[in-house]
Amino acid sequence: YLNTPILHADRILMNAADSALRLFHVTRALSYTPMDDCKGQWETSSAESAITFSAVGFQFARKLQAILGVPVGIIESSWGGTPIEAWMDSASLSSVGRSLPSATKTGSAKPNPHDPASLYNAMVNPVAGYGIRGFLWYQGEANRVHPSGYARLMEAMVRGWRQAWRQDSLPFYFVQIAPYAYGKDADSVPYLREQQALAARLIPHSGMVVTTDVGSEFTIHPPDKTTVARRLLYWALGDTYGRKGI
């Protein structure tokens, strides 16, 4: 994003080369029906491959590899400004009373990234079942206007993802919405944060990262991605990998 720099970006990229770290970026796509394949390829970590990757996801994986001392791979599937419903499968949506759109309903043969299940079908389903240790989730801004029920949506989404991977206890670590000013929607944002905190209690094997002290009221994409990545890492190391004292 223009004019939303990442803190210490040059330093991060300068040290990005790591032959034991692999990055896979799922190419953006949309679909009304579940897809079995996606575009993208595994790349060795370098400044060139990292510069277009999630800054939070990359730093999380980079630090995890350094601490564990084993090869690490991370898959990024993302589309900024999209609602949680777009990342849920049809069964999960139905379980919380949300309807699935169709080409007839939308008046177009092409889905958009705000359509329920459109991103799950094209950007999650193709990698469902791939061998992983857990999920990282950083979303919420697009649901801020209507925060009611967000916790139940997240609970249903995680349950659906775990069913797709056939692992009921896959860890799910997520980031609370950034502390941006949010203009006319500012009054609804605390309710969304409340829903996110509730989700952490509803979803087993989950953990939430708070960012109210490391954000920026002037940009919805706060520059300090390093602290956010580190806090996600604390969850993974202490909870998933059982590192004592964390």
HUUR-V264258 format. One record per pair of residues at least 6 apart in sequence whose ideal C-beta (glycine too) atoms are under 7 Angstrom apart, sorted by the first residue. I is the first residue (numbers start at 1). J is the second residue. D is the distance in Angstrom with one decimal. If there is no record, write none. Layout:
i,j,d
I,J,D
I,J,D
This chain:
i,j,d
1,221,5.6
4,219,5.2
4,221,4.1
5,223,5.7
6,55,5.0
6,223,5.8
6,225,5.6
7,223,4.1
7,224,4.9
7,225,6.9
7,226,6.5
8,226,6.6
12,59,6.7
13,47,4.2
13,50,6.1
13,51,6.1
16,45,5.7
16,46,5.7
16,47,4.7
16,50,4.2
17,45,6.6
17,46,5.2
18,45,4.3
18,62,6.4
18,65,6.4
19,44,6.0
20,65,5.5
20,71,4.6
20,72,6.8
21,45,3.8
21,61,6.0
21,62,6.1
21,65,4.9
21,72,5.5
22,42,4.9
22,43,6.8
22,44,6.3
22,45,6.9
22,73,4.1
23,43,5.2
23,45,5.8
23,49,5.3
23,50,6.9
23,53,5.4
23,74,6.1
24,40,5.6
24,42,5.1
24,73,6.7
24,75,4.6
25,40,5.6
25,52,6.8
25,53,6.1
25,76,5.0
26,38,5.2
26,40,5.0
26,75,6.6
26,76,6.6
26,77,4.2
26,123,5.0
26,127,6.8
27,38,6.5
27,39,3.8
27,40,5.2
28,79,5.8
29,38,6.4
29,122,3.8
29,123,6.0
30,111,4.4
30,112,6.9
30,113,6.3
30,118,4.7
30,119,6.8
30,122,5.3
31,111,6.6
31,118,6.5
31,121,4.1
31,122,4.0
32,102,6.6
32,103,6.5
32,111,5.3
32,118,6.9
32,121,6.8
33,121,6.0
34,121,4.8
34,125,4.4
35,121,5.8
35,122,5.2
35,125,5.9
35,126,5.4
36,126,6.0
37,126,5.3
38,122,6.9
38,123,6.5
38,126,3.9
38,127,6.8
42,73,6.9
43,49,4.1
45,62,7.0
50,58,5.1
53,76,5.9
54,76,5.0
54,78,6.2
55,225,3.9
56,138,6.1
56,225,4.9
56,228,5.2
56,229,4.8
57,74,5.7
57,76,5.3
57,136,6.3
59,225,6.3
59,226,5.8
59,229,3.7
60,136,6.6
60,229,4.4
60,232,5.2
60,233,5.6
61,72,5.4
61,74,4.0
63,229,6.8
63,233,5.4
64,72,5.6
64,233,6.2
64,236,6.5
65,72,4.0
67,237,6.8
75,127,5.9
77,123,4.5
77,124,5.9
79,113,5.2
79,119,5.8
81,141,6.9
81,142,5.5
82,113,4.8
82,114,6.4
82,119,6.2
82,142,5.6
83,114,6.0
83,142,4.4
83,143,5.4
84,139,6.0
84,143,5.7
84,150,6.9
84,153,5.1
84,154,6.4
84,157,6.2
85,93,6.5
85,98,6.0
85,116,4.2
85,153,6.8
86,113,5.9
86,114,6.2
86,115,6.3
86,116,6.3
86,117,6.9
86,118,5.3
86,119,4.2
86,120,7.0
87,119,5.3
87,120,5.2
87,124,6.5
87,157,6.2
88,116,6.6
88,117,6.2
88,120,5.7
88,156,6.6
88,157,4.6
88,160,6.2
89,117,6.1
89,120,5.1
89,160,4.8
90,100,5.2
90,117,5.4
91,160,6.2
92,156,4.4
92,157,5.6
92,159,6.6
92,160,3.5
93,100,6.1
93,116,5.3
93,117,6.2
95,156,5.2
96,152,5.5
96,153,6.0
96,156,4.9
98,116,5.8
100,116,5.7
100,117,5.8
101,115,4.9
101,116,6.2
103,109,4.8
106,115,6.9
111,118,4.2
112,118,6.9
113,119,6.1
128,164,3.9
128,165,6.2
129,164,6.8
129,165,5.9
133,240,6.0
134,170,5.5
134,171,3.5
134,172,6.7
134,173,6.7
134,236,6.8
134,240,5.7
135,161,6.6
135,170,6.5
135,172,4.8
136,173,5.7
136,232,5.9
137,172,6.6
137,174,3.9
138,174,6.8
138,175,4.4
140,177,4.0
140,192,5.8
140,196,6.4
141,177,6.0
141,220,6.3
143,150,5.4
143,192,6.4
144,177,6.8
144,182,6.7
144,185,5.5
144,188,5.6
144,189,5.4
144,192,5.0
145,185,5.6
145,188,6.0
147,188,5.6
147,191,4.2
147,192,3.8
147,195,5.3
150,192,6.0
150,195,3.9
151,195,4.4
151,198,4.1
151,199,4.2
151,202,5.8
154,199,4.4
154,203,6.8
155,199,6.2
155,202,4.7
155,203,5.4
158,172,5.0
158,203,5.2
162,168,5.3
162,170,5.2
169,205,4.9
171,205,5.2
171,239,6.2
171,240,4.9
172,203,6.0
172,205,6.6
172,206,4.5
173,206,6.8
173,207,4.7
173,232,5.3
173,235,4.5
173,236,6.5
174,208,5.8
175,209,4.7
175,211,6.2
175,228,5.9
176,193,5.7
176,196,5.1
176,208,5.9
176,209,6.5
176,210,5.2
176,211,5.7
177,189,6.6
177,192,5.7
177,193,6.0
177,196,6.7
178,211,5.7
178,215,4.6
178,220,6.1
178,222,5.3
179,211,6.4
179,212,4.7
179,215,3.6
179,217,6.7
180,215,6.6
180,216,6.9
180,217,6.2
180,219,6.8
180,220,4.4
181,217,4.4
182,189,5.2
196,208,6.3
197,208,6.6
200,206,5.6
200,207,6.7
200,208,4.2
207,235,3.9
207,239,6.1
209,228,6.2
209,231,4.2
209,232,5.6
211,228,6.0
214,222,6.6
214,224,4.8
214,227,4.6
214,228,6.8
215,222,4.2
216,222,4.5
216,223,6.7
234,246,5.8
237,243,4.4
237,246,4.9
238,246,3.8
